[in-house]
């Protein structure tokens, strides 16, 4: 049975002028298929930058690959698939090879039908991991920089601490800050975390059921006394504190002494015989 190939070409305006024209890519891929007695199923073409995975023709290629419409994918060069090593590895390993589709890159002589081509998958995986580690390191340094500059570490609405709004890269107090003061005040005065949770639920604060873990998380958050926490270290924040540092420290002293008490319903007394 003759193998069917999908040819993928991609080029930007700049690359056209540098000799990566779509016509040139198509011709070399067609020539490869003819030399190796491979039928051409279709040619998928994107005239768009390769920095992102979201490209119309690439998406169609991957869909058809998962539907098993061809046996092989041929590209002029690896970076036609994407600029990121991890993206390329994902496409080759998780889509092409998992669907029994071979992959050929003409420039790099990358052919998964050969032992060397299979070995190169391993090398590609190493470089992909290296790239992921670099991205992670840059992200961690970026977050450390934010903390040292006193900038908030959470800005998505559902992660912004109760009592604050995230505006112009900083926390600003809102009308719910009074409940933060209320929670700390009640806890320091001697109320249990469960009691405070039940009280807020009864008062219909935010129209939700309050839980032990939610109250404890608020009590442990140094944001409320004007600090930013990153990796266990505290940094001075740029935002206005809702409570004093003294109030926060008093709460931290009490927290280890409190334990979550289970909500035990009335138990049936043993039946008498």
C-alpha positions as CSV (number, residue, x, y, z in Angstrom):
1,X,0.0,0.0,0.0
2,X,1.4,3.4,-1.0
3,X,2.2,5.8,1.8
4,X,0.2,9.1,1.7
5,X,1.9,12.3,2.9
6,X,0.7,15.7,4.1
7,X,3.1,18.6,3.2
8,X,3.1,21.5,5.6
9,X,4.5,24.9,4.6
10,X,4.7,28.1,6.5
11,X,6.3,31.5,5.8
12,X,6.1,35.1,6.9
13,X,6.7,38.2,4.7
14,X,10.3,38.5,6.0
15,X,11.1,34.8,5.4
16,X,9.8,35.1,1.8
17,X,12.6,37.6,1.1
18,X,15.1,35.3,2.8
19,X,14.5,32.3,0.5
20,X,11.9,30.4,2.5
21,X,9.1,31.0,-0.1
22,X,6.1,28.7,0.0
23,X,6.8,27.7,-3.5
24,X,10.3,26.6,-2.7
25,X,9.1,24.6,0.4
26,X,6.4,22.9,-1.7
27,X,8.8,22.0,-4.5
28,X,11.4,20.3,-2.2
29,X,8.7,18.4,-0.3
30,X,7.1,17.2,-3.6
31,X,10.5,16.2,-4.9
32,X,11.1,14.1,-1.7
33,X,7.7,12.4,-2.1
34,X,8.3,11.6,-5.7
35,X,11.8,10.1,-5.0
36,X,10.4,7.9,-2.2
37,X,7.2,6.8,-4.1
38,X,5.0,8.6,-1.6
39,X,1.6,10.0,-2.7
40,X,0.7,13.5,-1.7
41,X,-2.5,13.7,0.2
42,X,-2.7,17.5,0.6
43,X,-0.6,20.6,1.1
44,X,-1.3,22.7,4.2
45,X,-0.1,26.3,4.0
46,X,0.1,29.1,6.6
47,X,1.2,32.6,5.7
48,X,1.6,33.6,9.3
49,X,4.4,33.8,11.9
50,X,5.3,30.5,13.5
51,X,5.6,31.9,17.1
52,X,2.2,30.5,18.0
53,X,0.5,27.1,17.7
54,X,-2.8,28.7,16.7
55,X,-2.5,28.6,12.9
56,X,-5.4,27.7,10.6
57,X,-3.6,25.3,8.3
58,X,-1.6,23.7,11.2
59,X,-4.8,23.2,13.2
60,X,-6.4,21.5,10.1
61,X,-3.2,19.3,9.7
62,X,-3.4,18.1,13.3
63,X,-7.1,17.4,13.1
64,X,-6.6,15.3,9.9
65,X,-3.7,13.6,11.5
66,X,-5.8,12.5,14.4
67,X,-8.4,11.3,11.9
68,X,-5.7,9.1,10.3
69,X,-6.1,10.7,6.8
70,X,-2.4,10.3,5.9
71,X,0.7,8.3,6.9
72,X,3.5,10.9,6.9
73,X,4.1,14.6,7.3
74,X,6.8,16.4,5.4
75,X,8.2,19.8,6.2
76,X,11.1,21.8,4.8
77,X,12.5,22.6,8.2
78,X,11.6,21.8,11.9
79,X,10.9,25.4,12.7
80,X,8.0,25.4,10.2
81,X,6.0,23.5,12.8
82,X,6.9,26.1,15.6
83,X,9.6,28.1,17.2
84,X,9.4,26.3,20.5
85,X,11.1,22.9,21.0
86,X,8.4,21.8,23.4
87,X,5.7,22.6,20.9
88,X,7.5,20.7,18.2
89,X,8.0,17.7,20.5
90,X,4.3,17.8,21.5
91,X,3.2,17.7,17.8
92,X,5.6,14.9,16.8
93,X,5.2,12.7,19.9
94,X,1.6,13.3,21.1
95,X,-0.1,13.7,17.7
96,X,2.0,12.3,14.8
97,X,3.6,9.2,16.4
98,X,0.6,8.4,18.6
99,X,-1.4,8.2,15.4
100,X,1.2,6.1,13.6
101,X,2.2,9.0,11.4
102,X,5.8,9.4,10.4
103,X,7.5,12.8,10.3
104,X,10.2,14.1,7.9
105,X,12.1,17.3,8.1
106,X,14.1,17.7,4.9
107,X,16.7,20.3,6.0
108,X,17.7,18.5,9.2
109,X,17.3,15.0,7.6
110,X,14.9,14.3,10.5
111,X,13.0,11.1,9.6
112,X,11.2,9.1,12.2
113,X,11.1,6.1,10.0
114,X,14.9,5.6,10.6
115,X,16.7,4.7,13.9
116,X,18.6,8.0,13.8
117,X,15.3,9.9,13.4
118,X,13.8,8.1,16.4
119,X,16.9,8.9,18.4
120,X,16.6,12.5,17.6
121,X,13.2,12.5,19.3
122,X,15.1,11.9,22.5
123,X,17.5,14.8,21.8
124,X,14.5,17.0,21.1
125,X,12.9,16.0,24.4
126,X,16.1,17.0,26.2
127,X,16.1,20.4,24.6
128,X,12.4,20.8,25.2
129,X,12.9,20.1,28.9
130,X,15.8,22.6,28.9
131,X,13.5,25.2,27.4
132,X,10.8,24.5,29.9
133,X,13.3,24.9,32.8
134,X,14.5,28.2,31.4
135,X,10.9,29.5,31.1
136,X,10.2,28.4,34.6
137,X,13.4,30.1,35.9
138,X,12.5,33.3,34.2
139,X,9.0,33.2,35.7
140,X,10.3,32.6,39.2
141,X,12.8,35.5,38.8
142,X,9.9,37.6,37.6
143,X,7.8,36.8,40.6
144,X,10.7,37.4,43.0
145,X,11.2,40.8,41.3
146,X,7.5,41.6,41.8
147,X,7.7,40.6,45.5
148,X,10.8,42.7,46.1
149,X,9.2,45.7,44.5
150,X,6.1,45.3,46.7
151,X,3.8,44.4,43.8
152,X,0.8,42.0,44.3
153,X,1.4,38.3,43.5
154,X,-2.3,37.6,42.6
155,X,-4.3,39.7,40.2
156,X,-6.9,37.4,38.7
157,X,-10.2,38.4,40.3
158,X,-10.9,35.0,42.1
159,X,-7.4,35.0,43.6
160,X,-7.3,38.7,44.8
161,X,-7.6,38.7,48.6
162,X,-10.9,39.5,50.2
163,X,-11.1,43.3,50.9
164,X,-9.1,44.3,48.0
165,X,-9.5,45.1,44.3
166,X,-6.6,44.9,41.8
167,X,-6.3,48.2,40.0
168,X,-3.3,49.7,38.2
169,X,-1.0,46.9,39.4
170,X,-1.8,47.4,43.0
171,X,-4.3,46.4,45.7
172,X,-6.9,48.9,46.7
173,X,-9.3,48.4,49.6
174,X,-13.0,47.9,48.9
175,X,-16.1,47.7,51.0
176,X,-15.4,44.2,52.1
177,X,-12.3,45.2,54.0
178,X,-14.5,45.7,57.0
179,X,-15.1,41.9,57.1
180,X,-11.4,41.3,57.2
181,X,-11.1,43.5,60.3
182,X,-14.1,41.7,61.7
183,X,-12.6,38.2,61.2
184,X,-9.2,39.2,62.8
185,X,-10.9,41.0,65.7
186,X,-13.2,38.1,66.5
187,X,-10.4,35.6,66.3
188,X,-8.0,37.6,68.5
189,X,-10.9,38.1,71.0
190,X,-11.1,34.3,71.4
191,X,-13.7,33.1,68.9
192,X,-12.9,29.9,67.1
193,X,-12.4,29.7,63.3
194,X,-15.5,27.5,63.0
195,X,-17.6,30.0,65.0
196,X,-16.5,32.9,62.7
197,X,-17.3,30.8,59.6
198,X,-20.7,30.0,60.8
199,X,-21.4,33.6,61.8
200,X,-20.4,35.0,58.4
201,X,-22.6,32.3,56.7
202,X,-25.6,33.3,58.9
203,X,-25.0,37.0,58.1
204,X,-25.0,36.1,54.4
205,X,-21.7,37.8,53.8
206,X,-21.0,37.6,50.0
207,X,-24.1,35.3,49.9
208,X,-22.0,32.2,50.4
209,X,-21.2,29.4,52.9
210,X,-18.0,30.1,54.7
211,X,-15.7,27.3,55.7
212,X,-12.9,26.8,58.2
213,X,-10.2,26.7,55.5
214,X,-11.4,30.0,54.0
215,X,-11.2,31.8,57.3
216,X,-7.8,30.2,58.2
217,X,-6.4,31.3,54.8
218,X,-7.5,34.9,55.5
219,X,-5.9,34.9,59.0
220,X,-2.6,33.5,57.6
221,X,-2.4,36.0,54.7
222,X,0.3,38.7,55.4
223,X,-1.2,40.9,52.6
224,X,-3.6,42.2,55.2
225,X,-0.8,43.8,57.2
226,X,0.8,45.3,54.2
227,X,3.3,42.5,53.3
228,X,3.9,40.5,50.1
229,X,4.8,36.8,50.6
230,X,6.9,34.8,48.1
231,X,8.5,31.5,48.8
232,X,8.1,31.9,52.5
233,X,9.8,35.3,52.6
234,X,8.0,38.5,53.4
235,X,8.5,41.8,51.5
236,X,7.1,45.2,52.2
237,X,4.1,45.8,49.9
238,X,3.1,49.0,48.1
239,X,-0.6,48.6,49.1
240,X,-2.4,50.0,52.2
241,X,-2.8,47.4,55.0
242,X,-6.2,46.6,56.3
243,X,-5.0,45.6,59.8
244,X,-1.9,46.4,61.8
245,X,1.1,44.2,61.9
246,X,0.6,43.7,65.6
247,X,-2.9,42.4,65.0
248,X,-1.6,40.0,62.3
249,X,1.1,38.7,64.6
250,X,-1.4,38.1,67.4
251,X,-3.5,36.0,65.1
252,X,-0.5,33.9,64.0
253,X,0.2,33.1,67.7
254,X,-3.3,31.8,68.1
255,X,-3.7,29.8,64.9
256,X,-1.4,26.8,65.9
257,X,-3.5,26.5,69.1
258,X,-6.7,26.1,67.2
259,X,-7.9,22.9,65.5
260,X,-10.8,22.3,63.2
261,X,-13.6,20.7,65.1
262,X,-15.9,18.4,63.0
263,X,-19.5,19.3,62.7
264,X,-21.0,16.3,64.4
265,X,-24.7,15.9,64.1
266,X,-26.7,14.4,66.9
267,X,-25.9,10.8,67.4
268,X,-28.6,8.2,68.2
269,X,-28.4,6.8,71.6
270,X,-27.8,3.0,71.8
271,X,-31.1,1.1,71.6
272,X,-32.1,-0.7,74.8
273,X,-32.6,-4.4,74.6
